[in-house]
Amino acid sequence: MRDPRDIIIRPILTEKSVRLQREANAYVFEVAKDANKPEIKKAIEDLFKVKVLKVNVINVKGKPKRRFRVMGRTRSFKKAIVFLKEGDSIPLFEGA
């Protein structure tokens, strides 16, 4: 079994993720590309001592970008939306 810190890379704080946090008690994280839903659920429960109800996973493709005449792409990553039990919260997001 992998270390939970190898699965959860960083939290994603955007307007939409903060709204999800308030309205649906859901938190958004960038996760390892090869992580699956059960691994993500276990990693969140181990790291933050909360009860996870559901995990949604999205593969975000890099967008094409252009700098002068050179075409490139932003990086691709995997994003997980984690829904917690009512009353649980992750203190990492409370100070944001």
Summary of the structure (lengths in Angstrom):
residues: 96
radius of gyration: 15.0
end to end distance: 31.0
largest distance: 51.9
contacts: 238
relative contact order: 0.25
helix: 31%
strand: 36%
